[in-house]
Structure formats: structure tokens, C-alpha cells
Amino acid sequence: MGRYYGLKIRNNEMTLEKVPRLWKTMTEKWLEQNTAD
């Protein structure tokens, strides 16, 4: 789910603030590990 929300954030479909609290930490970790080149 971190990847799912991370991709949505990258595609400007949503913001980190809209990610459910349950998945926010995993999403932040995914975004750090998968920086855009």
C-alpha cells in the first residue's frame, strides 16, 4: 500500500496529507527509497 499511495502522490493524484494514517509511515518510507530520477 505504501507503493500504491506513493505512486498516486508522484502522479499528483493526491497529497501525503490525504494518505490514511495507517499507511502514512509506509508511504513516506517508500517515497524515500524510490526517489524520482
Gaussian input, Z-matrix of N, CA and C with variables (Angstrom, degrees):
# hf/3-21g

backbone

0 1
 N
 C     1     B1
 C     2     B2     1     A1
 N     3     B3     2     A2     1     D1
 C     4     B4     3     A3     2     D2
 C     5     B5     4     A4     3     D3
 N     6     B6     5     A5     4     D4
 C     7     B7     6     A6     5     D5
 C     8     B8     7     A7     6     D6
 N     9     B9     8     A8     7     D7
 C    10    B10     9     A9     8     D8
 C    11    B11    10    A10     9     D9
 N    12    B12    11    A11    10    D10
 C    13    B13    12    A12    11    D11
 C    14    B14    13    A13    12    D12
 N    15    B15    14    A14    13    D13
 C    16    B16    15    A15    14    D14
 C    17    B17    16    A16    15    D15
 N    18    B18    17    A17    16    D16
 C    19    B19    18    A18    17    D17
 C    20    B20    19    A19    18    D18
 N    21    B21    20    A20    19    D19
 C    22    B22    21    A21    20    D20
 C    23    B23    22    A22    21    D21
 N    24    B24    23    A23    22    D22
 C    25    B25    24    A24    23    D23
 C    26    B26    25    A25    24    D24
 N    27    B27    26    A26    25    D25
 C    28    B28    27    A27    26    D26
 C    29    B29    28    A28    27    D27
 N    30    B30    29    A29    28    D28
 C    31    B31    30    A30    29    D29
 C    32    B32    31    A31    30    D30
 N    33    B33    32    A32    31    D31
 C    34    B34    33    A33    32    D32
 C    35    B35    34    A34    33    D33
 N    36    B36    35    A35    34    D34
 C    37    B37    36    A36    35    D35
 C    38    B38    37    A37    36    D36
 N    39    B39    38    A38    37    D37
 C    40    B40    39    A39    38    D38
 C    41    B41    40    A40    39    D39
 N    42    B42    41    A41    40    D40
 C    43    B43    42    A42    41    D41
 C    44    B44    43    A43    42    D42
 N    45    B45    44    A44    43    D43
 C    46    B46    45    A45    44    D44
 C    47    B47    46    A46    45    D45
 N    48    B48    47    A47    46    D46
 C    49    B49    48    A48    47    D47
 C    50    B50    49    A49    48    D48
 N    51    B51    50    A50    49    D49
 C    52    B52    51    A51    50    D50
 C    53    B53    52    A52    51    D51
 N    54    B54    53    A53    52    D52
 C    55    B55    54    A54    53    D53
 C    56    B56    55    A55    54    D54
 N    57    B57    56    A56    55    D55
 C    58    B58    57    A57    56    D56
 C    59    B59    58    A58    57    D57
 N    60    B60    59    A59    58    D58
 C    61    B61    60    A60    59    D59
 C    62    B62    61    A61    60    D60
 N    63    B63    62    A62    61    D61
 C    64    B64    63    A63    62    D62
 C    65    B65    64    A64    63    D63
 N    66    B66    65    A65    64    D64
 C    67    B67    66    A66    65    D65
 C    68    B68    67    A67    66    D66
 N    69    B69    68    A68    67    D67
 C    70    B70    69    A69    68    D68
 C    71    B71    70    A70    69    D69
 N    72    B72    71    A71    70    D70
 C    73    B73    72    A72    71    D71
 C    74    B74    73    A73    72    D72
 N    75    B75    74    A74    73    D73
 C    76    B76    75    A75    74    D74
 C    77    B77    76    A76    75    D75
 N    78    B78    77    A77    76    D76
 C    79    B79    78    A78    77    D77
 C    80    B80    79    A79    78    D78
 N    81    B81    80    A80    79    D79
 C    82    B82    81    A81    80    D80
 C    83    B83    82    A82    81    D81
 N    84    B84    83    A83    82    D82
 C    85    B85    84    A84    83    D83
 C    86    B86    85    A85    84    D84
 N    87    B87    86    A86    85    D85
 C    88    B88    87    A87    86    D86
 C    89    B89    88    A88    87    D87
 N    90    B90    89    A89    88    D88
 C    91    B91    90    A90    89    D89
 C    92    B92    91    A91    90    D90
 N    93    B93    92    A92    91    D91
 C    94    B94    93    A93    92    D92
 C    95    B95    94    A94    93    D93
 N    96    B96    95    A95    94    D94
 C    97    B97    96    A96    95    D95
 C    98    B98    97    A97    96    D96
 N    99    B99    98    A98    97    D97
 C   100   B100    99    A99    98    D98
 C   101   B101   100   A100    99    D99
 N   102   B102   101   A101   100   D100
 C   103   B103   102   A102   101   D101
 C   104   B104   103   A103   102   D102
 N   105   B105   104   A104   103   D103
 C   106   B106   105   A105   104   D104
 C   107   B107   106   A106   105   D105
 N   108   B108   107   A107   106   D106
 C   109   B109   108   A108   107   D107
 C   110   B110   109   A109   108   D108

   B1=1.4562
   B2=1.5272
   B3=1.3201
   B4=1.4562
   B5=1.5167
   B6=1.3364
   B7=1.4681
   B8=1.5215
   B9=1.3259
   B10=1.4681
   B11=1.5322
   B12=1.3193
   B13=1.4607
   B14=1.5282
   B15=1.3373
   B16=1.4558
   B17=1.5187
   B18=1.3290
   B19=1.4674
   B20=1.5248
   B21=1.3262
   B22=1.4644
   B23=1.5326
   B24=1.3326
   B25=1.4700
   B26=1.5247
   B27=1.3406
   B28=1.4638
   B29=1.5224
   B30=1.3369
   B31=1.4664
   B32=1.5236
   B33=1.3337
   B34=1.4686
   B35=1.5238
   B36=1.3386
   B37=1.4590
   B38=1.5268
   B39=1.3467
   B40=1.4570
   B41=1.5212
   B42=1.3269
   B43=1.4609
   B44=1.5248
   B45=1.3267
   B46=1.4618
   B47=1.5268
   B48=1.3148
   B49=1.4645
   B50=1.5261
   B51=1.3255
   B52=1.4699
   B53=1.5284
   B54=1.3417
   B55=1.4632
   B56=1.5306
   B57=1.3379
   B58=1.4656
   B59=1.5270
   B60=1.3132
   B61=1.4628
   B62=1.5327
   B63=1.3176
   B64=1.4609
   B65=1.5277
   B66=1.3280
   B67=1.4653
   B68=1.5207
   B69=1.3199
   B70=1.4645
   B71=1.5323
   B72=1.3151
   B73=1.4686
   B74=1.5206
   B75=1.3295
   B76=1.4700
   B77=1.5189
   B78=1.3190
   B79=1.4631
   B80=1.5186
   B81=1.3425
   B82=1.4655
   B83=1.5260
   B84=1.3242
   B85=1.4658
   B86=1.5259
   B87=1.3343
   B88=1.4660
   B89=1.5228
   B90=1.3332
   B91=1.4636
   B92=1.5305
   B93=1.3464
   B94=1.4649
   B95=1.5272
   B96=1.3186
   B97=1.4589
   B98=1.5211
   B99=1.3087
   B100=1.4627
   B101=1.5253
   B102=1.3170
   B103=1.4544
   B104=1.5192
   B105=1.3153
   B106=1.4705
   B107=1.5222
   B108=1.2931
   B109=1.4746
   B110=1.5055
   A1=110.91
   A2=116.55
   A3=118.42
   A4=111.07
   A5=115.92
   A6=120.88
   A7=110.40
   A8=116.86
   A9=121.94
   A10=110.47
   A11=116.49
   A12=119.66
   A13=111.34
   A14=116.94
   A15=120.18
   A16=112.12
   A17=116.45
   A18=120.07
   A19=111.23
   A20=117.53
   A21=120.51
   A22=110.30
   A23=116.68
   A24=120.65
   A25=109.61
   A26=117.31
   A27=121.40
   A28=112.11
   A29=117.02
   A30=121.66
   A31=112.40
   A32=116.66
   A33=122.93
   A34=112.73
   A35=116.97
   A36=120.98
   A37=110.99
   A38=115.98
   A39=120.30
   A40=108.62
   A41=116.38
   A42=121.57
   A43=108.97
   A44=116.08
   A45=121.00
   A46=111.04
   A47=117.01
   A48=120.78
   A49=112.04
   A50=117.47
   A51=122.04
   A52=112.72
   A53=117.24
   A54=120.62
   A55=108.39
   A56=117.74
   A57=119.84
   A58=111.29
   A59=115.89
   A60=121.89
   A61=111.86
   A62=116.53
   A63=121.42
   A64=112.28
   A65=117.52
   A66=122.28
   A67=113.44
   A68=118.48
   A69=121.05
   A70=112.38
   A71=117.96
   A72=120.91
   A73=111.12
   A74=116.62
   A75=119.86
   A76=111.06
   A77=117.14
   A78=121.09
   A79=110.54
   A80=117.11
   A81=120.51
   A82=110.41
   A83=117.04
   A84=121.21
   A85=110.39
   A86=117.36
   A87=121.08
   A88=110.35
   A89=117.04
   A90=120.66
   A91=110.99
   A92=117.50
   A93=120.78
   A94=111.26
   A95=116.84
   A96=121.19
   A97=112.49
   A98=117.58
   A99=121.70
   A100=110.48
   A101=115.29
   A102=119.89
   A103=110.72
   A104=115.43
   A105=120.53
   A106=109.25
   A107=116.39
   A108=120.59
   A109=111.45
   D1=-29.28
   D2=176.49
   D3=-60.75
   D4=-40.99
   D5=178.18
   D6=-65.50
   D7=-43.11
   D8=-179.64
   D9=-56.54
   D10=-52.80
   D11=-179.26
   D12=-69.55
   D13=-35.46
   D14=177.34
   D15=-59.96
   D16=-43.10
   D17=178.45
   D18=-66.54
   D19=-37.98
   D20=178.01
   D21=-63.88
   D22=-39.13
   D23=177.88
   D24=-65.91
   D25=-44.74
   D26=179.02
   D27=-60.55
   D28=-33.94
   D29=-179.46
   D30=-87.87
   D31=9.67
   D32=-179.88
   D33=57.49
   D34=31.01
   D35=177.06
   D36=-88.80
   D37=-19.88
   D38=177.54
   D39=-159.43
   D40=171.98
   D41=178.67
   D42=-114.05
   D43=164.37
   D44=179.68
   D45=-60.58
   D46=-30.95
   D47=179.70
   D48=-65.35
   D49=-24.45
   D50=-178.78
   D51=-86.88
   D52=-9.66
   D53=179.92
   D54=-70.44
   D55=133.86
   D56=177.66
   D57=-57.25
   D58=143.78
   D59=-175.92
   D60=-53.61
   D61=-36.81
   D62=-179.21
   D63=-58.74
   D64=-34.37
   D65=-174.40
   D66=-105.46
   D67=-1.59
   D68=-173.96
   D69=-62.25
   D70=-46.19
   D71=-178.56
   D72=-62.96
   D73=-44.79
   D74=179.09
   D75=-64.30
   D76=-37.17
   D77=179.31
   D78=-66.58
   D79=-43.73
   D80=177.99
   D81=-60.78
   D82=-42.18
   D83=179.08
   D84=-63.82
   D85=-42.91
   D86=179.28
   D87=-62.21
   D88=-43.16
   D89=-179.88
   D90=-62.64
   D91=-39.37
   D92=178.38
   D93=-65.42
   D94=-41.15
   D95=-176.58
   D96=-77.35
   D97=-20.80
   D98=-175.54
   D99=-122.42
   D100=60.93
   D101=-179.76
   D102=-67.82
   D103=144.26
   D104=178.81
   D105=-72.42
   D106=138.71
   D107=179.77
   D108=-87.37

